[in-house]
Amino acid sequence: MEIYIVRPGDTVDTIADAYGISAQSIIYNNQLPYPYPLAIGQALLLSAEAPTSLGREKKSIYAGGYAYPFISRWVLEQTLPYLSDLFIFSYGFTPEGELIPPLLDDTFMITMAKASGTAPILTLTPFGPTGQFSNYLISQIVNNETAKQQLIANLTAQITERGFEGIDIDFEYILAEDKIPFVNFVRDIRTAVNALGFPVSVALAPKTSDNQIGLLYEGKDYGLLGEAADSVLLMTYEWGYTYGPPMAVAPLNKVREVVEYALTKIPASKINLGIPNYGYDWTLPFISGTSKAATIGNVQAIQIAIEQNAFIQFDETAQSPYFQYISEGLTHEVWFEDVRSLSAKFELVEEYQLRGMGYWQVMQLFRANWLLLADTFFIYFKET
């Protein structure tokens, strides 16, 4: 596959003719809606008739993706062939260790994942009554042996009764004093789940040093958690975020810093790189404490650029696309992911020989990502 950057005057037909490929393949790969307009600077994924990367050897790679039970069945069906694991988001718990299932029934996700050869993974999160991460709840469960064992019993029962094939632990805002109890919590869950023949993973906030200050970081010890879990997900996204100033969601220079630190603490064979499947649309000027960006899909970002006649640019340092436009007298700035930014992240995975990658999240289909991933790697599944 090849990446082509749209220039002034290009159309789907002229690009197809120049490359000797079908216009329909361009439309399909890139999810172009009729009548198939293009944005200048847009990155298109082209399916070449002949191989252009002779001599490059594929390697098996892990790919996981998070999804809520309100995901479209069509989107899930389209995505599952590219996933090793489907992380079903999410299961909560009480201070006494009782599991709280998602509000919507997730049975169809388990069934569809298994039918595709993808492992359904129960994602455990400490959400409080307000729907936010609760460090009070974390403290209660990791420091109370009775409650912890009750939760472990409930987790193993879910695996046995409902067909989950692993547990993912996504705890954020852990208090510094709970750092070691949390490590023990992960280790104890892993012992129980491994005994059933399944793995346990843990999500890690994007640290770059041992003593990084901040509630996101102080409660997570990369080295100890890397030992306690079967694998880890580096949450290498949200530099650009809802309440922050406009910037790339996952700038490659920052992502690289996190990976390089992680590799000093955790074997590469255990590390999955977090990849965002979304972007943000900010209204300018940014005002701290007031501004709030709108979350958008990557395909949606392109449609906004087309509708607003915006020129898509590419930041070489962040390895991320962006553009500005004016609507109703207000200036907007959009950062998102395209096949160029994703290719750079795939190259990082290859460069450091990481285990693979995990997507937050797969609720919207970005077909070009999955086609590029499959062209670059072999996706490995549990049975292989």
C-alpha positions as CSV (number, residue, x, y, z in Angstrom):
1,M,0.0,0.0,0.0
2,E,1.1,3.6,-0.6
3,I,0.3,6.9,1.0
4,Y,-0.6,9.7,-1.4
5,I,-1.0,13.4,-0.4
6,V,-3.7,15.2,-2.3
7,R,-2.6,18.2,-4.4
8,P,-4.6,21.1,-5.9
9,G,-6.6,19.8,-8.9
10,D,-6.6,16.1,-7.8
11,T,-9.7,14.0,-8.0
12,V,-10.3,10.4,-7.2
13,D,-10.3,9.5,-10.9
14,T,-7.1,11.4,-11.7
15,I,-5.2,9.7,-8.8
16,A,-6.6,6.3,-9.8
17,D,-5.5,6.8,-13.4
18,A,-2.0,7.9,-12.3
19,Y,-1.5,4.8,-10.2
20,G,-3.3,2.4,-12.4
21,I,-5.7,1.4,-9.7
22,S,-9.5,1.5,-9.4
23,A,-11.2,4.6,-8.1
24,Q,-13.5,2.4,-6.1
25,S,-10.5,1.1,-4.1
26,I,-9.5,4.7,-3.1
27,I,-13.1,5.4,-2.1
28,Y,-13.3,2.2,0.0
29,N,-9.9,2.4,1.7
30,N,-10.5,6.0,2.7
31,Q,-14.2,6.0,3.4
32,L,-14.9,8.8,1.0
33,P,-18.6,9.8,0.8
34,Y,-20.3,10.6,-2.5
35,P,-19.5,12.7,-4.6
36,Y,-16.0,12.0,-3.3
37,P,-14.5,15.4,-2.8
38,L,-10.9,15.6,-1.5
39,A,-9.1,18.1,0.8
40,I,-5.7,19.5,-0.2
41,G,-3.1,17.9,2.0
42,Q,-5.3,14.9,2.8
43,A,-3.4,11.6,3.1
44,L,-4.9,8.8,1.1
45,L,-4.1,5.1,1.4
46,L,-3.8,3.5,-2.0
47,S,-3.9,-0.2,-2.8
48,A,-1.2,-0.6,-5.4
49,E,-1.5,-3.3,-8.0
50,A,2.1,-4.4,-7.6
51,P,4.1,-4.6,-4.3
52,T,6.2,-1.6,-3.6
53,S,8.0,-2.8,-0.5
54,L,9.9,-5.8,-1.8
55,G,12.3,-7.2,0.7
56,R,10.4,-5.9,3.7
57,E,9.5,-8.8,6.0
58,K,6.4,-8.7,8.0
59,K,6.4,-9.7,11.7
60,S,3.6,-10.8,13.9
61,I,2.2,-8.0,16.0
62,Y,-0.3,-7.7,18.8
63,A,-3.3,-5.3,18.3
64,G,-5.9,-4.6,21.0
65,G,-8.8,-2.2,20.9
66,Y,-11.1,-0.8,23.6
67,A,-14.9,-0.6,23.0
68,Y,-18.1,0.2,24.9
69,P,-21.2,-2.0,24.6
70,F,-23.0,0.7,22.6
71,I,-20.6,0.1,19.7
72,S,-22.3,-0.4,16.3
73,R,-22.4,-4.1,15.4
74,W,-21.3,-3.2,11.9
75,V,-18.3,-1.2,13.2
76,L,-17.4,-4.1,15.5
77,E,-17.7,-6.6,12.6
78,Q,-15.5,-4.5,10.4
79,T,-12.8,-4.1,13.1
80,L,-12.6,-7.5,14.8
81,P,-10.6,-9.2,12.0
82,Y,-7.7,-6.8,12.8
83,L,-7.7,-7.3,16.6
84,S,-5.9,-9.8,18.8
85,D,-7.9,-8.7,21.8
86,L,-11.2,-6.7,22.3
87,F,-11.2,-4.8,25.6
88,I,-14.8,-4.5,26.7
89,F,-15.1,-1.2,28.6
90,S,-15.9,-1.5,31.5
91,Y,-16.6,-3.3,34.7
92,G,-16.6,-1.4,38.0
93,F,-16.7,-2.7,41.5
94,T,-17.9,-1.8,45.0
95,P,-15.6,-1.3,48.0
96,E,-16.6,-4.8,49.1
97,G,-15.4,-6.4,45.9
98,E,-18.7,-6.9,44.0
99,L,-18.5,-6.5,40.3
100,I,-20.6,-3.8,38.6
101,P,-21.2,-4.8,34.9
102,P,-21.7,-2.2,32.1
103,L,-25.1,-0.6,31.9
104,L,-25.7,-2.3,28.5
105,D,-25.4,-6.0,27.8
106,D,-22.0,-6.9,26.4
107,T,-22.8,-10.5,25.5
108,F,-22.9,-9.8,21.8
109,M,-19.4,-8.4,22.0
110,I,-18.1,-11.6,23.6
111,T,-19.9,-13.7,21.1
112,M,-18.7,-11.7,18.0
113,A,-15.1,-11.5,19.3
114,K,-14.9,-15.3,19.8
115,A,-16.4,-15.9,16.4
116,S,-13.6,-13.8,14.8
117,G,-10.9,-15.5,16.8
118,T,-10.4,-12.3,18.9
119,A,-10.1,-12.7,22.6
120,P,-12.7,-10.8,24.6
121,I,-11.1,-9.1,27.6
122,L,-12.8,-7.8,30.7
123,T,-11.7,-4.3,31.5
124,L,-11.7,-3.4,35.2
125,T,-12.0,0.3,36.1
126,P,-12.5,2.1,39.5
127,F,-15.3,4.4,38.6
128,G,-17.1,6.1,41.4
129,P,-20.8,7.3,41.6
130,T,-20.0,10.3,39.3
131,G,-18.5,8.1,36.6
132,Q,-15.0,9.4,37.3
133,F,-11.9,7.4,38.4
134,S,-12.1,7.2,42.2
135,N,-8.8,6.9,44.2
136,Y,-10.9,6.4,47.3
137,L,-12.4,3.2,45.7
138,I,-8.9,2.1,44.6
139,S,-7.6,2.6,48.2
140,Q,-10.5,0.6,49.6
141,I,-10.0,-2.4,47.3
142,V,-6.2,-2.7,47.2
143,N,-5.8,-2.3,51.0
144,N,-8.6,-4.7,52.1
145,E,-7.6,-8.3,51.6
146,T,-11.1,-9.6,52.1
147,A,-12.6,-7.2,49.5
148,K,-9.7,-7.9,47.1
149,Q,-10.2,-11.7,47.3
150,Q,-14.0,-11.2,46.8
151,L,-13.3,-9.2,43.7
152,I,-10.8,-11.7,42.4
153,A,-13.4,-14.5,42.9
154,N,-16.0,-12.5,41.0
155,L,-13.5,-11.8,38.1
156,T,-12.6,-15.5,37.8
157,A,-16.3,-16.4,37.9
158,Q,-17.0,-14.0,34.9
159,I,-14.2,-15.7,33.0
160,T,-15.5,-19.1,33.7
161,E,-19.2,-18.4,33.2
162,R,-19.2,-15.8,30.3
163,G,-16.2,-16.7,28.3
164,F,-13.8,-13.8,28.8
165,E,-10.2,-14.6,28.0
166,G,-8.3,-12.2,30.2
167,I,-8.5,-9.1,32.4
168,D,-7.2,-5.6,31.7
169,I,-6.8,-3.3,34.7
170,D,-7.2,0.4,33.9
171,F,-6.8,2.3,37.1
172,E,-6.0,6.0,37.0
173,Y,-5.2,8.6,39.7
174,I,-3.8,6.1,42.1
175,L,-2.5,7.8,45.3
176,A,1.2,7.6,45.9
177,E,0.7,5.7,49.2
178,D,-1.2,3.0,47.3
179,K,1.6,2.4,44.8
180,I,2.8,-0.9,46.3
181,P,-0.6,-2.2,47.3
182,F,-1.7,-1.6,43.7
183,V,1.2,-3.7,42.4
184,N,0.2,-6.5,44.8
185,F,-3.4,-6.2,43.6
186,V,-2.3,-6.6,40.0
187,R,0.0,-9.5,40.9
188,D,-2.8,-11.3,42.8
189,I,-5.3,-11.0,40.0
190,R,-2.7,-12.2,37.5
191,T,-2.0,-15.3,39.7
192,A,-5.7,-16.2,39.7
193,V,-6.4,-15.4,36.1
194,N,-3.2,-17.2,34.8
195,A,-4.3,-20.3,36.7
196,L,-7.3,-20.3,34.3
197,G,-5.0,-20.0,31.3
198,F,-5.5,-16.3,30.6
199,P,-3.4,-13.1,30.8
200,V,-3.7,-9.9,32.7
201,S,-2.6,-6.5,31.4
202,V,-2.4,-3.1,33.1
203,A,-2.7,0.4,31.6
204,L,0.1,2.8,32.4
205,A,0.0,6.6,32.4
206,P,2.7,8.0,30.1
207,K,5.6,8.6,32.4
208,T,9.1,9.7,31.4
209,S,10.9,9.4,34.7
210,D,10.8,7.4,38.0
211,N,9.8,10.4,40.1
212,Q,7.4,12.2,37.8
213,I,5.1,14.5,39.8
214,G,1.4,14.3,39.4
215,L,-1.6,12.2,40.5
216,L,-1.6,10.4,37.2
217,Y,2.0,9.2,37.7
218,E,3.0,8.9,41.4
219,G,0.9,5.8,42.1
220,K,2.3,3.7,39.2
221,D,5.7,2.0,39.3
222,Y,6.6,1.0,35.8
223,G,9.2,-1.6,36.8
224,L,7.1,-3.3,39.4
225,L,3.9,-3.3,37.4
226,G,5.8,-4.6,34.4
227,E,6.8,-7.6,36.5
228,A,3.3,-8.0,38.0
229,A,1.4,-8.1,34.8
230,D,1.7,-10.2,31.6
231,S,1.7,-7.0,29.5
232,V,1.2,-3.3,29.8
233,L,-0.4,-0.6,27.7
234,L,1.4,2.7,27.5
235,M,-1.4,5.3,27.3
236,T,0.6,7.5,24.9
237,Y,-2.1,9.9,24.0
238,E,-4.0,13.0,25.4
239,W,-1.2,15.5,25.2
240,G,-3.8,17.4,23.2
241,Y,-7.0,16.9,25.2
242,T,-10.5,18.2,25.8
243,Y,-9.5,21.0,28.3
244,G,-5.9,21.7,27.1
245,P,-4.5,23.9,24.4
246,P,-4.5,22.8,20.7
247,M,-1.8,20.3,19.9
248,A,-1.4,16.8,18.6
249,V,-3.1,14.1,20.7
250,A,-0.1,11.8,20.4
251,P,2.9,13.8,19.2
252,L,5.6,11.3,18.1
253,N,8.4,13.1,19.9
254,K,6.6,12.8,23.2
255,V,5.5,9.2,22.6
256,R,9.1,8.3,21.9
257,E,10.2,9.8,25.3
258,V,7.7,7.6,27.1
259,V,8.7,4.4,25.2
260,E,12.4,5.0,25.9
261,Y,11.7,5.4,29.6
262,A,9.5,2.4,29.7
263,L,12.2,0.3,28.1
264,T,14.5,1.0,31.0
265,K,11.9,-0.7,33.3
266,I,9.9,-3.2,31.2
267,P,11.0,-5.7,28.5
268,A,9.9,-4.6,25.0
269,S,8.1,-8.0,24.6
270,K,5.6,-6.8,27.3
271,I,4.9,-3.3,26.0
272,N,2.0,-2.2,23.9
273,L,1.9,1.3,22.4
274,G,-1.3,3.2,23.0
275,I,-2.7,4.7,19.8
276,P,-5.6,7.2,19.7
277,N,-8.4,6.6,17.2
278,Y,-9.8,10.2,17.4
279,G,-8.9,13.9,17.2
280,Y,-10.1,17.2,18.7
281,D,-11.6,20.4,17.3
282,W,-10.7,23.5,19.4
283,T,-12.3,26.9,19.2
284,L,-9.7,29.7,19.4
285,P,-8.5,31.6,21.3
286,F,-7.8,28.9,23.9
287,I,-8.7,30.1,27.4
288,S,-7.5,27.9,30.2
289,G,-10.3,26.7,32.5
290,T,-12.9,27.7,30.0
291,S,-12.1,26.2,26.6
292,K,-13.4,22.8,25.7
293,A,-12.5,20.9,22.5
294,A,-15.0,18.7,20.7
295,T,-13.9,15.1,20.2
296,I,-14.1,14.0,16.6
297,G,-13.3,10.9,14.5
298,N,-10.4,10.9,12.0
299,V,-12.8,10.4,9.1
300,Q,-14.9,13.2,10.4
301,A,-11.9,15.5,10.6
302,I,-11.3,15.1,6.9
303,Q,-15.0,15.9,6.2
304,I,-14.7,19.1,8.2
305,A,-11.6,20.1,6.2
306,I,-13.5,19.5,3.0
307,E,-16.6,21.3,4.1
308,Q,-14.5,24.3,5.3
309,N,-12.2,24.3,2.3
310,A,-9.3,23.9,4.7
311,F,-5.7,23.0,3.8
312,I,-4.4,20.1,5.9
313,Q,-0.9,20.5,7.1
314,F,1.5,18.1,8.7
315,D,3.7,18.8,11.7
316,E,7.0,17.0,11.1
317,T,8.0,17.0,14.8
318,A,4.8,15.7,16.1
319,Q,4.2,13.6,13.0
320,S,0.6,14.6,13.1
321,P,-1.9,16.4,10.7
322,Y,-3.7,19.5,11.6
323,F,-5.7,22.4,10.0
324,Q,-7.5,25.6,10.9
325,Y,-10.8,27.0,9.6
326,I,-13.2,29.8,10.3
327,S,-16.9,29.1,11.1
328,E,-19.5,31.7,12.2
329,G,-16.7,34.1,12.8
330,L,-14.8,31.8,15.1
331,T,-11.4,30.2,14.3
332,H,-11.0,26.5,14.9
333,E,-7.9,24.3,15.1
334,V,-8.2,20.6,14.5
335,W,-5.6,17.8,15.3
336,F,-6.3,14.2,14.3
337,E,-4.6,11.0,13.1
338,D,-4.1,9.9,9.5
339,V,-2.2,7.2,7.7
340,R,1.0,9.3,7.9
341,S,0.9,9.7,11.7
342,L,-0.1,6.1,12.1
343,S,2.7,4.8,9.9
344,A,5.1,6.8,12.1
345,K,3.8,5.1,15.2
346,F,4.0,1.7,13.5
347,E,7.6,2.4,12.7
348,L,8.2,3.2,16.3
349,V,6.8,-0.2,17.3
350,E,9.1,-1.8,14.9
351,E,12.1,0.3,15.8
352,Y,11.9,-0.7,19.5
353,Q,10.6,-4.2,18.8
354,L,7.5,-3.6,21.1
355,R,4.9,-6.3,21.6
356,G,2.3,-4.3,19.7
357,M,-0.3,-1.6,20.2
358,G,-3.6,-0.9,21.8
359,Y,-6.2,1.5,20.5
360,W,-8.3,3.9,22.5
361,Q,-10.9,3.3,21.2
362,V,-12.5,1.5,18.2
363,M,-16.0,3.0,18.4
364,Q,-15.6,4.6,15.0
365,L,-14.3,2.8,12.0
366,F,-11.1,4.2,10.5
367,R,-10.6,1.6,7.8
368,A,-7.3,3.0,6.4
369,N,-5.7,2.4,9.8
370,W,-6.6,-1.3,9.8
371,L,-5.6,-1.8,6.1
372,L,-2.3,-0.1,6.8
373,L,-1.8,-2.2,9.9
374,A,-2.5,-5.4,8.1
375,D,-0.1,-4.4,5.3
376,T,2.7,-3.7,7.8
377,F,2.3,-6.6,10.2
378,F,0.7,-10.0,10.7
379,I,-1.9,-9.7,13.4
380,Y,-1.5,-12.5,15.9
381,F,-4.3,-14.2,17.8
382,K,-4.4,-16.3,20.9
383,E,-4.5,-19.7,19.1
384,T,-1.2,-18.8,17.2
